[in-house]
Amino acid sequence: MGTLTSADLIAALGAVADSMDENRDALCALDGEIGDGDHGVAMALGFNAARDALSGLAGDAPPTAVLNTAAKAFLSGVGASCGPLYATAMMRAAAAVKSRDDLTTDDGPALIAAMAEGIAHRGKASVGDKTMLDVWHPAAEAAATGGWPAAIEAAEAAAEHTKTMQARMGRAARLGERSLGHIDPGAASAVLVIKALASRLG
């Protein structure tokens, strides 16, 4: 068990921003198949806004302040549906580590679970609706017993499994059976978020 500071958490969110920048076009291409084609842009905008906001945060800010600052910046920076979803996810994570000065590498499962709960609460989706929750929920369950490695494995498998689902939420739902055979873009970006967080917090 290693100690993680707020600087580590800020670096982890920065790694997510880097990943969204690197995968922006691929995520937009996935979204173009069943949605508006802007998911990669929205995710990059949100996490870059969070990174920019965190650059001005005091060095001794506790983890809950880091996560709440990132949440507010993400929401302000993104008008797409992922804005309130990830903002709520990070606010739930902030509540989960309230009153903590530092985190440890063992806190990963609790953070993933809190983010999954926030996404479920805000999005009102259920597992099987072909949304990002179809990745966050199994990742949280896997993390509870196997930590970050298990969460990543479960997330990757779950994202691939969204190909077999018919969308029941959002723009993709209008396509009906034509949404089958496509990976949900929100599920794909969720895998990237989890992997980037794990790279710094695992």
C-alpha positions as CSV (number, residue, x, y, z in Angstrom):
1,M,0.0,0.0,0.0
2,G,1.5,3.3,-1.1
3,T,0.6,6.8,-0.2
4,L,-0.9,9.1,-2.8
5,T,-0.9,12.8,-2.5
6,S,-3.2,15.4,-4.1
7,A,-0.4,16.0,-6.6
8,D,-0.7,12.4,-7.6
9,L,-4.4,12.8,-8.1
10,I,-3.9,15.9,-10.1
11,A,-1.4,14.1,-12.3
12,A,-3.9,11.2,-12.7
13,L,-6.6,13.6,-14.0
14,G,-3.9,15.1,-16.3
15,A,-3.2,11.7,-17.7
16,V,-6.9,11.3,-18.4
17,A,-6.8,14.6,-20.3
18,D,-3.8,13.4,-22.3
19,S,-5.6,10.2,-23.2
20,M,-8.7,12.1,-24.4
21,D,-6.5,14.3,-26.6
22,E,-4.8,11.3,-28.0
23,N,-8.0,9.4,-28.7
24,R,-10.3,12.3,-29.6
25,D,-10.6,11.5,-33.2
26,A,-11.1,7.7,-32.6
27,L,-13.9,8.5,-30.1
28,C,-15.5,10.9,-32.5
29,A,-15.5,8.3,-35.2
30,L,-17.2,5.8,-32.9
31,D,-19.8,8.4,-32.0
32,G,-20.3,9.2,-35.6
33,E,-21.6,5.7,-36.2
34,I,-24.5,6.0,-33.8
35,G,-24.5,9.5,-32.4
36,D,-23.5,13.1,-33.1
37,G,-19.8,12.4,-33.7
38,D,-18.6,14.8,-31.0
39,H,-17.9,12.6,-28.0
40,G,-14.1,12.7,-28.3
41,V,-14.2,16.5,-28.5
42,A,-16.5,16.8,-25.5
43,M,-14.4,14.5,-23.4
44,A,-11.2,16.3,-24.4
45,L,-12.7,19.7,-23.6
46,G,-14.0,18.5,-20.2
47,F,-10.8,16.9,-18.9
48,N,-8.6,19.7,-20.3
49,A,-10.8,22.2,-18.5
50,A,-10.4,20.2,-15.3
51,R,-6.6,20.1,-15.8
52,D,-6.5,23.9,-16.4
53,A,-8.6,24.5,-13.2
54,L,-6.3,22.2,-11.1
55,S,-3.2,24.1,-12.2
56,G,-4.3,27.0,-10.0
57,L,-5.1,24.9,-7.0
58,A,-3.1,25.3,-3.9
59,G,-0.5,22.6,-3.4
60,D,-1.8,21.6,0.0
61,A,-5.4,21.2,-1.2
62,P,-7.0,17.9,0.0
63,P,-8.1,15.2,-2.5
64,T,-11.8,16.2,-2.1
65,A,-11.0,19.7,-3.2
66,V,-9.1,18.4,-6.2
67,L,-12.0,16.3,-7.3
68,N,-14.6,19.0,-6.7
69,T,-12.6,21.5,-8.6
70,A,-12.2,19.1,-11.5
71,A,-15.9,18.3,-11.4
72,K,-17.0,22.0,-11.6
73,A,-14.5,22.7,-14.4
74,F,-15.7,19.7,-16.4
75,L,-19.3,20.8,-16.1
76,S,-18.5,24.3,-17.1
77,G,-16.4,23.2,-20.1
78,V,-18.8,20.7,-21.6
79,G,-22.3,21.2,-22.9
80,A,-22.7,17.6,-24.1
81,S,-24.4,15.0,-22.0
82,C,-21.1,13.7,-20.6
83,G,-20.7,17.0,-18.7
84,P,-23.1,16.4,-15.9
85,L,-22.3,12.7,-15.8
86,Y,-18.6,13.0,-15.2
87,A,-19.1,16.1,-13.0
88,T,-21.4,14.0,-10.8
89,A,-19.0,11.1,-10.9
90,M,-16.1,13.2,-9.6
91,M,-18.3,14.9,-7.0
92,R,-19.3,11.5,-5.7
93,A,-15.6,10.5,-5.6
94,A,-14.9,13.7,-3.7
95,A,-17.5,12.9,-1.1
96,A,-16.0,9.4,-0.8
97,V,-12.6,10.8,0.3
98,K,-13.9,13.8,2.3
99,S,-11.7,14.7,5.3
100,R,-8.8,12.7,3.9
101,D,-5.4,14.5,3.6
102,D,-3.9,11.7,1.4
103,L,-5.1,8.6,-0.4
104,T,-3.4,5.2,-0.8
105,T,-3.2,2.8,-3.7
106,D,-5.9,0.8,-2.0
107,D,-8.4,3.6,-2.5
108,G,-8.9,2.8,-6.1
109,P,-11.9,0.5,-5.8
110,A,-13.7,3.1,-3.6
111,L,-13.1,5.8,-6.2
112,I,-14.3,3.7,-9.1
113,A,-17.4,2.7,-7.1
114,A,-18.2,6.3,-6.2
115,M,-17.8,7.4,-9.8
116,A,-20.0,4.6,-11.1
117,E,-22.7,5.5,-8.5
118,G,-22.6,9.1,-9.6
119,I,-23.0,8.2,-13.3
120,A,-25.8,5.9,-12.5
121,H,-27.6,8.5,-10.4
122,R,-27.2,11.3,-12.8
123,G,-27.8,9.5,-16.0
124,K,-30.8,7.4,-14.9
125,A,-29.5,4.6,-17.1
126,S,-29.5,0.9,-16.3
127,V,-26.9,-1.7,-17.1
128,G,-27.7,-3.0,-20.6
129,D,-28.9,0.3,-22.0
130,K,-25.6,0.6,-24.0
131,T,-24.1,3.6,-22.1
132,M,-20.9,4.3,-20.2
133,L,-22.5,2.7,-17.2
134,D,-22.1,-0.7,-18.9
135,V,-18.4,-0.2,-18.3
136,W,-18.3,1.7,-15.0
137,H,-20.6,-0.8,-13.2
138,P,-18.6,-4.0,-14.0
139,A,-15.3,-2.1,-13.5
140,A,-16.5,-1.1,-10.0
141,E,-17.5,-4.7,-9.2
142,A,-14.2,-6.1,-10.4
143,A,-12.1,-3.5,-8.6
144,A,-13.7,-4.4,-5.3
145,T,-11.9,-7.7,-5.3
146,G,-9.1,-7.2,-7.8
147,G,-8.1,-3.6,-7.7
148,W,-7.1,-1.6,-10.8
149,P,-5.9,-4.6,-13.0
150,A,-9.3,-6.3,-12.6
151,A,-11.1,-3.1,-13.2
152,I,-9.3,-2.5,-16.5
153,E,-9.9,-6.1,-17.6
154,A,-13.6,-5.9,-16.8
155,A,-13.9,-2.4,-18.5
156,E,-12.3,-3.6,-21.7
157,A,-14.5,-6.7,-21.9
158,A,-17.6,-4.7,-21.1
159,A,-16.9,-2.0,-23.7
160,E,-16.6,-4.7,-26.4
161,H,-19.8,-6.3,-25.1
162,T,-21.8,-3.1,-25.9
163,K,-21.6,-4.2,-29.5
164,T,-24.3,-6.8,-28.7
165,M,-26.6,-4.2,-27.1
166,Q,-29.4,-2.2,-28.6
167,A,-29.2,1.4,-27.4
168,R,-32.0,2.5,-25.1
169,M,-30.7,5.9,-24.1
170,G,-29.7,9.1,-25.9
171,R,-29.5,9.7,-29.6
172,A,-28.4,6.2,-30.4
173,A,-31.7,4.9,-29.1
174,R,-33.4,6.3,-32.2
175,L,-31.5,3.9,-34.4
176,G,-33.2,0.9,-32.8
177,E,-31.6,-2.4,-34.0
178,R,-29.2,-0.4,-36.2
179,S,-27.3,0.5,-33.0
180,L,-26.3,-3.2,-32.7
181,G,-22.7,-4.1,-33.8
182,H,-21.2,-0.8,-32.6
183,I,-19.2,-0.1,-29.5
184,D,-20.8,2.6,-27.4
185,P,-18.5,5.7,-27.5
186,G,-19.2,6.5,-23.9
187,A,-18.2,3.0,-22.9
188,A,-15.0,3.3,-25.0
189,S,-14.0,6.5,-23.3
190,A,-14.8,5.1,-19.9
191,V,-12.1,2.4,-20.5
192,L,-9.6,5.1,-21.3
193,V,-10.5,7.1,-18.2
194,I,-10.1,4.0,-16.0
195,K,-6.8,3.1,-17.6
196,A,-5.4,6.6,-17.3
197,L,-6.4,6.8,-13.6
198,A,-4.8,3.4,-13.0
199,S,-1.5,4.5,-14.6
200,R,-1.0,7.1,-11.8
201,L,-3.1,5.8,-8.9
202,G,-2.5,2.0,-9.2
